[in-house]
């Protein structure tokens, strides 16, 4: 059991086709960007029901105008249809002020929401930008702090959203901003939501867009146990790892969870694998896909979210797992699929709502993976930590395990891959 995660093949998905991955596949998926190209990640903005409502780019600091224009072009051409929001339509993109001021004409006024700071309202250039975007028909958001006075009336009259940076005045400050929003019929967004109690109070005040640590990293309750479903999945993955296991053994394990056979067959027959014939039994799936390929797909069921959890957690976990695998491949690490599974497990505490130090005691893991999950140490922990920094927009913390020019194309591929998996498994 201790070697459970330690030896896997490395398939890769391009489009909907499963292929055997050569070394350094990113060169043929997306070419590397120029060394001067900016890094870019996408942060989720949630609705009151914790479903994805919009996204917000996270950028490198101190971009010049050329870099800002290149970033806008990249977002518009490559990311605008990768992430689905309400009603399976592209999620609106909140463009931060440094990009909003460089927004060129001709882009979708429905997709992009420029975010501007009223603190710069006295700057004539910013006034011109604000008026140009308002005249073009964009839904404008005003980024405010409870420590500063309300935006100018002329801006409030033309804006559509107030985006509060939750601060020292807490709910009292949020209430003042809500009163301003009500006066001018504006929607309310809030960043840096610190806790569940504040999240509920902000909903009562009328806030409808939320982002922050609470939503990206939900609280985990001590003393929890993995569900029977996940324990069955772990048994199944362990059996798939054992060379002596046959199809009959696999079917016996799955009988402990009557719904699991249906889920596996539904997944195997989905568009994600594009098989030429229908698979009607687990034995057939093993024979057609092979044990190693089935391991990867069965592992995705560990990420199944519970009612009330952000479904974006599933997608974010797919991105992390895939990016860990690709960085490992490109850095010539052994057993890249083990990095995929380690990346996947690094979010399991959020999905299972069990603290990681308690969770690892319930999993059959070797010491290298335990170290990676608990304190991001060792070779696998280094890769998981690198991906976590990139996701959070903490670009100054990157150690560059591969050339910088490959990071954004790698992240973009992982977004596309996760979107394809999510779409195919939902049909």
Secondary structure, 3 states (H helix, E strand, C coil): CCCCCCCCCCEEEECCEEEECCCCCHHHHCCCCCCCCCCEEEEEEECCCCCEEEEEEEECCCCCHHHHHHHHHHHHHHHCCCCECHHHCECEEEECHHHHCCCCCCCCCCCEEEEEEHHHCCCHHHHHHHHHHHHHCCCCEEEEECCCCCCCHHHHHHCCEEEEECCCCHHHHHHHHHHHHHHCCCEEEEECCCCHHHHHHHHHCCCCEECCHHHHCCCCCCCCCCCHHHHHHHHHHHHHHCCCCCHHHHHHHHCCCHHHHHHHHHHHCCCCCCCCCCCCCHHHHHHHHCHHHHHHHHHHHHHCCCCCCCCHHHHHHHHHHHHHHHHHHHCCCCCHHHHHHHHHHCCHHHHHCCCHHHHHHHCCCCHHHHHHHHHCCHHHHHHHHHHHHHHCCCHHHCCCCCCHHHHHHHHHHHHHHHHHHHHHHCC
